[in-house]
Structures are given as structure tokens and as C-alpha cells.
Amino acid sequence: ILASYLLVIIISSTTVAKSATDAQQPSVIQAAEKEAWELLDNIGGDRAFQATFLYTSQAHQGSTSAPQEGHVAVQEHKYRLDLQDQLIMNCGDTVWTYLKKANEVQIRSNDPEQAATVPWNVLTRYRQEYHCTGMHDQMIENSACKIIDLQAQDADHVLPRIKLTIDQASNHLQCLEAQDQDETLHIFEIVSFEPDAVFDAAFFQFDPTAHRNVEIIDMR
């Protein structure tokens, strides 16, 4: 009888402890998300920025691509992404993809779902499209950093998982890692980062006069 009584106490205590832990867990996650959003508000959100980066991709259980240097500028839902072989410009309504070697530009209407495939857009869409699943401190090359893990609210999102590394001293983005549905990891290591950058509207629009004899393919 005593053994049965003790067993009941143990089971009851375990249940209470588990309930307390379950009750606490959401509040811990909510606190982490609140802090994460405050950090990201100082980087992206409604603020414009530009960055130079080194891009690599790691296939799931596969090889890693050679580093490729690039430059990105973001202002709200507009962006300009300059890579080695192509230039992508999105003014919010229209997207131009300029293929440098072919001297060809493809013009499309802006598709919000397609825009979601651009990892940089997470810095303007994190509140609408992601949950913060964790945040912790980490020393990286003698710099104190915050690591923020995000998971898409929609399980079918093209980029379901994002990891952001932010330098605590400068409050600048150090690295952005995005995992796609094929579990390929897209890594952007930041070389330079400029918050509160100023751009005019033309910066996000393709100028055919700047590219002599460019072939224009309008797919709208």
C-alpha cells in the first residue's frame, strides 16, 4: 500500500512538473521572439540597408559550391541583387533579371511567392512569415554574437528555416543561412553591412540605355 501511495505521489509530481514546464515553454519562446524582433527591427524591418557578401551553397549530403561575391540592397519590398553572372532588380511591381554574359534582360511582373525565394527578404518579412524558435549567445572569432533561429509559419514555405548571426557590438548582420525545401543550405557571409542606406527609386529599376544592344524579353 505504501509503495502504491508513493508511486501515486511520484506520478502526480511528475505530471505537475511537466505541466509547469509546458506552461513555461511558450513564455520562454515568446520572450526570445520579442527580443529577436527588436534586434531585427534595428537591421531590417522598414529600414533600408545594403551589404556585400560571399555566397556559398551546401547540398544536402553533397558538395559545397565555390564562394561567389555579391551585393544586395533592400528597401521595404524593393531589392537589387548583383551577382557574378546576373543582376536582379525588383521595384515592387516589376522584376528585371539581367544576364550579363548574354546581355539579355527578362522582365516579369512581381510575384510575392517568387519574392519569398530571395533570402534577404526575410529581413523585411520576419514578423509576417516566421516564428523565432530560439536565440542564444555565441563567440565567433572573438566577437560576441546573437544567433537567431527562425522557422516559417507555413510548412510549405520555400525557405522553411533561417539562421541569422548578429554582431552584438555593431548590431550588424554577420551571416544569413537559409535552408530550402530540398535541405540545401544557402550561406551569405557578410563582408560589409550598411544600415539606413539611401536609394532613389531608379536604383531598383533596370535602365536599358546603360547596356548597349541589350536583348529585352518581356514576359509580363
N, C-alpha and C positions, 0 to 999 in steps of 0.2 A: 504493500500500500504506500509506504514511504517513497519507494522508488518511483511508483506511478505519479505520486504527488510532485516529486522533484522534476520528473520528465515534463509534466504539465507546465511547471514554472519556467523550465528552460525553453520550451516551445513558445510559451507566451512572451517571454523576454526577447527571444529572437524575433518574433513577429513584430513586437513593439519597436525594437531597434531597427528592423528593416523598414518599417513604416516611417520612422523618423528620418532614416537615410533617404528613402524615396521622396519624402516631403521636402527634404533639404536640397536634393539634387537639382530640381528645376530652378530654385532660387540662386544656386551657385552658377548655373549656366546663364541665367538671366543677368546676373551681375557681370559675368565675363563678357556677355554680348554688349551690355551697356558701355563697358569700358572700351571694348573693341570698336564700337561705333563712334565713340568720342575720339579715339585715335585716328580712325579713318576719315572722320569729318575734317580733321586738320590736314589731310593729304588730298583726298578726292572730294566726294560729295558734289557740291555746286562750285567747287574751286577748280580753276584751270591749272594744268601742270604740263611739263614736258620732261622727257627723260631719254638718255642714251643708254643702251643696254646690250648685253651679249645674250643671244638666244641659242639654246640647245634643246633637243627633244630626246627622250628616252622611251623607246618602245617597250611594252610590257614583255619582260623576259627576252629583251632584244638588245640591239646596239644603241649607242648614243651618237647623235649627229655631231658634225663639226660645228664649233661656235660660229655664229653669224651676228655681225654687229648691226644694230638698227637704231632708229629714233622714233619716238612716239610723242604726239601732242594731243591732249584731250581737253575739251571744254564742253561741259554738260554732256549732251548726246552727240557731239561732233568729235571726230578724231582724224588724225593724219598719221599713218603708219608707213615709215620709209625703211624698206629692207634692201638687201643687196640687189635683188633682181626685179623688185616691183615696188610701186608706190600706191597705197590705198588711201583715198580721201573720202570722207563722209561728212556732208554738211547738215545731216539730219533728214533731208528729203531724198538726196541723190548720192549714189556711191560710184566713184571712179576707180577702176583698177588699171593702173598703167604698167604695162610690161616693158621694162627698159630695153632689153635686147631686141625685142620685136618692134619697138617704137609703136606700140598699139595700146589704145585705151578702150576699156569696156565700160559702158555706162549702164547702171541698173537703178531702179527705184529702191530706196532704203527699205529693207525688210528687218523689223525688230528681232525676229527669230534668228536671222543670219548675223545680226549685230551681236547677239549673245555669244557667238563663237569667238569673238575678239576678247581675249583675257583681260585687257586693260579696262574694258567696260565694267568689270566688277567694282572698280573704284568709284563708279557713279551709280551702280545698281545694287550695292550690297544690302541695303535695307529692304529693297523690294524683292530680291531674288534669293537671298541666302540667310542661313542661320549661323551663328557662331557656335561651334561645337567645343571650343577650348582655346585657352590662351595661357602661355607660360613665358618665363624669362629664360634667356639663353645667352651665354657669352660666345661671340663669334669674332675671331681674330682680335681679341682684346676689346671688343665693343659690346656693351650691354644692349641686347635686342629683345623686342617683344615678338613672339611667334603667335600668329592668329590663324586658327583653322576654321574654314568655312565649309558648309555643306549646302547644296542647293535645296530650296524648298520643294522644287519639282524634281522628282526622281528621274524624269526623262530629260533634264537639262543637259545640254551638250557639254557643259563643264561642271560636273557634279561636285567636284572637290577643289578647293583653292587653299593655298597656304601663303601667307604674307609675312615677310620679315621686315620689321621696322626698327631702325636705329633709335634708341631712346634719347641720346644726346641731341641729335639733329632733328629728330622726328621725321626723318626721310625714309622712304621706301628703299630697302636694300635688295629684296628679291621677291619675285612673284612666281609661284609654281601652280600650274593648273593641270588637273587630270581630266582627260576626256572620257567618253563612254567606252573607248577601246582600252582604257587604262594606260594610254600613252601620256607621259609626263612632259609638259611644256614648261621650260625653265627660263626665266628672264632675270639675269643678274644685272643689277643697276650699276652703271658706270658713273653717271651723273644724274642728279634729280633737281628740277627747278619748280617749286610750287608757286602758285599765284602768277603764272606766266600770262602775258597779254598777247592776244591774237586778234587780227581783224577777220571779218567774215570770209574774205578771199583766200585766206590761208588754208581753208578746208575745202576749196573748190579747185578743180583741175583747169589749168589755163592752156588750151591747145596752142596758143601763139608762142608759148615757151618751148615747144617741141616741134621743130620743123618737120613737115611731111608726116606727121603722126597719123596713123590709121585709126579712125573713130568707128567703133562698133556700138551702136545704140541698141540695148536690149530691153528698153523700157516698154 
